[in-house]
Amino acid sequence: MKQWVSNQDGLDNLQLLDVAEPTELREGEVLVKINRVSLNYRDTEVVMGLYGHHKSLEEGKKSIVPCSDICGTVVKVGPGNVEWREGDRVMATFNQGHLSGQVQEEHMGTGLGLPLQGCLTQYRVFPDHGLVKVPNYLTDEEAAALPIAALTAWMSINTFQPFGQPQTGKDKVVLLQGTGGVAISGLQIAHALGMTTIITSSSDAKLERAKTLGADYTINYKTYPDWDKKVMEITKGKGANVIFECGGAETLRKSFACVAFGGLISCIGYLSGKEDKSAGSMGINVLALSRNVTLKGILNGPKDRFEEMLHFYNSKEIHPVIDREFEFEEAKEALKHLFSGSHFGKVIVKVAYFPNLHRHLNPHKSNNMMKAIALFAVLLPAVLAQETETFTNPVVYEDFADNDVFLGPDGAYYFSASNMHYSPGAPILRSYDLANWEFVGHSVPTLDFGERYNLTNGIAYRGGTWASTMRYRESTKLWYWIGCVDFWYTYTYTASDPAGPWTRAAMSEGGRCYYDCGLFIDDDDTMYVVYGATDVRMAQLSPDGLSQVRTETIFSASDAGVDGIEGNRLYKKDGFYYILNDHPGSTTYIWRSESPWGPWEYKILVDNIPSPVQWGGTPHQGSLIETPEGNWYYMSFTWAYPAGRMPVLAPVTWGCDGFPTLVADENGGWGQTYPMPYPAQPLMNWTGTDTFQGSSLAPEWEWNHNPDETKYKVDNGLTLSTATVTDDFYKARNTLTHRIHGEFPVGTVHVDFSDMADGDIFGFAAFRDRSAAIEVFREGDTYTLRARHNMTQEDSAWETVDQGTVVASEVLNTTEIWLQVSLDARPSGSKEATFHYSLDGASFTALGGAYQLWTNWTYFMGYRYGIFNYATKALGGTIKVLSFTHA
């Protein structure tokens, strides 16, 4: 296997070596395959030979495998182990011997990455007590980010708090120095605890990002060198209760000057230096006595406090901030990037995996990967049609999440998805081979859920159509769509044709939410809906399918040992009922019963299976699909921002125990390719040019919230009149969106803006909760072309916190233009958008440089193209979009 080794003589001298593979485990040992390594400033000092404030107990500098923070998978356990199983996802504690209580000197000899060998390696043996379980909602890179940074932050706030009783309350003020891993973790923790937060940095851009994480106040210490006085001004002379002292010698005096009476200064780092330039004048004794201050060095924390912190993280679903991920071979570059100080959040190294090692360690013992390989080799030919054609995942490289896929009465397969606050809602796709899809329409013609869905009395971002369900019912010749909106009402829409028109047939009483539901029509025509999260419930519907006659809890997430379940779907096979659902972020469950009302037993269908998309999230929610030939497939989706959540397909087989098994690839992952279920039947071209012929928009178009129908017209082009007078990009009505397609999407709009009014802004955006655009602004008789970056919403109430910054502009002498947006939408790519314009449609010029796309998951939807036109002074102006081309 390979691992990185340092002689503690500099970053450039770090070596990638081939070393012997671990072969034997002693009692109490566990072998872990390292998936991700998170870097800390400590690691750069170790590699450079500068780490000395709690260094190795041995004399001299030895060769060391650096780094301590990992997320990995248990691949083998030693004799007598009862705590860990193969396949468990784990993190390592930093000081392996520090299990509880205050840190003791002997604990310092058990630190990973010095004095113990570290974790920048493919496999490592740990003592069983040196591992903790990863919460299921966290990705591998997020989990790896926690052991040092987050636990140090947790202890910096709660070191004197009783176990299980963290500090809380807005009256408690936390001051965080800088935007490194510990400070950002502290910001997230303090915000989640309801505390008041102040953060400092020399970068306004980093401070703006800190605001989106919950920072109440920000201070640029270059602008305000006497930042301690600013803290006292903010706190009305009281000072900060807890200070994250990351600066060291040159910031400590200022920390003493702005700490609250009886406050805590948690000494964490020394980025400004290790020696005070005027040590003789420091007077720490006087400073401490004058404010009754506690000055405490924070050396991470014990295992039990780590588990306490993880319980808190899980309850709040806190997601660590990831700055950037590097490949294993790029570890030197990753450490240099960290040392440069340009990062915001954690720097991650993705560890390469060589599957032969696992087989070498377990030559006589089967495992999930080997079973999957055997199933693929032995069973696949008997299950699939003998086609030489293959399909590639994702089957559509676009954002279609929360799928409900089923066979329709016409022999085609139908795919219902969520699209949240976009209107019309609940898009429908159709396929004849499960791999090639076309757009059909939408089940929810308008988001008729209240005024805020019109952007007239509030906003509804991330509301609307979530995971819902759709089926055809032969007895009524109707198509049904059922979904819960705003966690309160359940709506039913019906149609005689999937292309529409659809009408609202029913709305439940308040509080009856069929959350993440699945509709099933039984052999006797009884309609059932399975739904829920913590508790999973079964509802029996009335004969017309429009009301409820019975509901009861059939099982709970705790029955599977997890804290939440969602994405419920209901099926029937060989007289048994089956429920497919998942634990968010990781695991797909399949439940079986002889009755819709139970009792139910379950097995795991997939658990943290690698995505077929590089750096994509594990597929874990979706639909089981039965073909008329008796073959079965699982359509799930992979979280792959900035593009979004994209559908992936894999065959499943059924065992003699009555449960399905997913057919994995040769490495135990979700396959990039599989044989076609049927001969390929291509339908639509997902790229091309739309010149807006006819009188209505194609179904691929969706508005941001409901549009003002009087303010647009389709007639040999798309005329967009201003529908809102606003200065808020996210509150402008009639922004028209289109999903991006493929790894490197390019969208171009041709616009005539000769009828723009004074004060109007129109443009073409990479649209999401953090957006950028190329736009034209009219002021008087001057038309200015601008690149505007970083229009931003915060991620709870979705209020706008930044209208963006104009990063480039130039005056135009024309009223016709081509605007272009190009993106690298790969989760493993640069994740950047660039903007161009043309005056002739042939030669394009860049404007404004690259914009870093936002990949946080909380908005759920991926990036889209957005065409917008709004007024800042008065309504009345129009533009005409002559064409839209996407490639």
C-alpha positions, 0 to 999 in steps of 0.5 A: 500500500502507499502512505506519505512519510515525513522526516520533519524537514519541510513540505517539499520533502514529504514522500509517497512510499510503498510500504508493507500491508497490515496482515495480522491484527491483535486482540483489541485492534481494528483495521480501517480503510482510510477514505478521507483525511482532514488537514490541520495547521498542526500537520504543517508544523509537524512536516516542517519540524516546527511542532514543539509545544506538546511534542513527541515524548521521544528525543529527536525527530523521527520519520512520521506519517503525518495527520490525525483526522480521518473518516474510514471504513472498518475492513477487519477486526481483531480477536474478541472485538465486540464493538466494531463490525466490518463496514462501520464508518468511523473517525479516529480520536486525536489522542488515542488514549484520552478517553475521559476527564482532563488531559494528562501528560501521559495522554500526550504520548498517544497523539496521532501524527506525532508522536504516534504514526499518523493517518495519511495512508491507505490503511491503518490499524487502530485500537478499538477504543480509539474510534468513534462512529460517524453520524449517518447524515455526514459525508466522509469528507464532513466526518473527517473534518471533525476530530481536531477542529470541531472538538477543539471548538466544542471544548473551547466553549464547554470545557468547564461545562458539566457533561451533556450541559453545553452553554446556551443563550444569546446573552453569551458572546463568543469571539472567534479569531480568524476563519480556520477550521477551529474558528469556523467550527466554533461559529457553527457550534455557537450559532447552533447553541443560540449564542451571539457570535463575533468573528474577525478576519482580514478578508471581507469576502471571508467575513461575508461567508461567515455571515451565511454561517450565522455570524452576528457581527464581523470585524476586519482587523485590517480595517479595525486594528483595535478590534478589541475596542470594536468588540467592547462597542458591540457588547456595550462594554461587557466583553466576550464570554468566550474568546477563541484565541487563535492569534497567539503572542500579538493578539493575546493582550487584545483578547484580555482587553475585550474579555467579559468579567469572569470570561474564558480565553481558550488558547488554541493557536499562535498564527501571529507568532509564538513570542510576544514582542514586548513580553515584559509589558504583558502583565498577564497577572494584572490582566487576569485579576482585573477581569477574573479571567481564566486563560486555558490551553485547549488540547482537543478533548477526550473521547466521551466529549467527542461523542457528546459533541457528535450527538449535538451535531446530529441533533442540529444536523451541522455540516462542517465547512469544506474548503477544498478536496485534493487527491491523495497524490496531491497531499503536498499541494493540500498542505501548502494550500492550508499553510498559505492561509487562503482557505475557508473551512477544512482542507480534505485529502481523498485517499485512493483505494486499491481493492486487492488489499481487502481480499488479501486480508480476508482470503477466506471470509466473504464480504459485501464487495465480493458478494456483489461481484459474484452476483454480478458475474453469476446472476446478471446474464439470467436477469437482464436481456442479452443486449450488447448495448450499455447505459451510463450513469447518471441516466440524465445529467440534470437535477431530478431528485426524489424520483417515483418511477413506475410502469404506465398503462401504455408500456412507458415508464414514468418518472415524477420528481420534486422541484420545490419552489419552481413553478409549475411543480412536480416534473414528469419524465417518460422513457421506454427503456429506463435509460433515455428520458423525455420531458412530459409536463408537470403534475402541479400546474401552479404552486397554489399554496399561498401568496408567498409562492407568488413572491408578493407576500413573502418568499417560498424558497425550498418550499413547494413540491418535495418528495411526492408520489404519482401513479395511474389507477386503471379503475378510474382511468386517472393519474394521481399525484400526492404530496405534502407542502410546507409540512402541513397540508397534503394535496392531490392532483389528478389528470386523465393524461400525464401531459395534462391538464392536471387539476387540484382534486383534494387538500387535506386538513391542516396538520395531515402531512404525507411527508415523503410519501409513496402511493400504492394501488393494491390488487383489490383497487384499495389505495394506500399511502406510506409516509413519515420520517421518525415514525413511518405510517400507513394510510388507507384512502377512501374509494375515490382516493381523495381522503383518508379512512385509516392511518397508523404507525407501522414502524419507527426509524429506531427499529432500524437503529437510526434517528430518521427515515424518509423517501418512502415507497410501497410495492408488492411482490409474490404476496408480500408488501415491500417498503423502500426508504432510506436514512438520509445520506447513507442507507437504503432499507427494504422492509417486508410484511404480509400485510400493509399494517405489519409486522415488518422486518427489514434488510439493508439494500445499500449502505454508503455505496460509492457513487458512479459520479466522481465525488458524488454522494452515495445514492440512497433514495428512490424507486424500485421498478419491475419490468413486465419481464420480471426484472427489477431495477433501483432508480436512485439519485446521487448528490453531485453539486453544483449540478444537483441531485441526478438520477442513477439506475442499477439492476437488483436481484432477489434472493431466496430470503425474499429480499433484493440485492443491488448489482454493484460494480467490480469495486463494490460501487454503483456501476458507471455502466450496465447493460441496457434493460431494453434496446435503446430508444432515444427520445429527446435531445436534451440540448439544442436551441429554443426560439420560443415558437407557438404560444406556450413554453416547453415543459423544460422551463420553470419559473422561480415561484409562480409568475405574473401571467400578464407579464410575459408572452410567447410568440416567435420569441419570449417577451418579458415585461418587468413584473417587480420594482425591487432592488432584491435579485431574489424577490424579482418575479418572473425569473425563468429557469432551465436546468443545466445539462452535462459536465460542462454546460454552456447556455446562451441567450440572444436578447433584444433590449431596445424597449428597456426602461430607465432603471431596469436590469435584465440578465442571464444568471447561474441561478441558485441561493448563491448566484452570479450573472451577466446583466445589462443595467439602464440608467437614463440613456446609458446601458451598462453591461455588468458581471455581478457575483455572489448574490446570496441568501442565508440558508434558514429563512432564505432572506437575501443577505448580499445583492452581489458585487459588480466585478466588471462593467462596460458601456454598450452602444447597442440594444441587441446582445448575446449573453453566455454562461459556461459552467464546470458542473462536475463535483470533482471539477473546478466548480466555476462559472464564467460569463461572456457576451457577443455583439454578433453571435459569433465572437464572444468576450469574457467579462468578470472572471470566474465565479466559484459555484456554491455546493452546499446541500441545504438549498437542495436544488442545483444550479440553473440558467436564470433569465431575469428582467426587473425594475428598480424604478417603475414597471413598463419596460420589456425585453425580448428573448429571441433564442436560448441555446444550451449545449 
